[in-house]
Amino acid sequence: MSNTESHTIKTGESLTLTFQGYASAGYLWSVAHKDEGLHIDHLGTIAPKTDAIGAFGQDVFSVKADKAGEYDVRFALTRPWEKGTEPAQTKHFKITVK
């Protein structure tokens, strides 16, 4: 499991999370777990600035909660067609909403 990153936001406020992406190699970031009450939207994938195979892009997510509390969310970097395999990378966040 990865290290946990903590963030504090206000109720109704959005937190933008950007991850280095590897879409050109078939890897995509997705939500592996989120606590109830947390809303997450994938805002899109920013393409690499080069056509080189394996070049890095970025995946951008918006995280928001409508009420105060402590929330846990995990993201996983996987190749969607490789079922039953461990993620290449994970990111874990503790979100405090005030």
C-alpha angles and dihedrals in degrees: 000000000000128000116279120246118203128212134176122208137166123254109279092013120123126228116205117214120191122192130189104253133209101195091140087063093045098260121132132183116233139167108269095178137357132175118244112269095036116112118206126184126186102226093191148275120282109215121233116264090237137053092229114132110254094017116157123252128171134253114209125202133181119215122195140161128197096209138038119268148094116291134187124208132173129192126199131203108218144148100245095217093054098085119192096018126123117255116263087228139357134203122201124196135186109204119196114197118196 
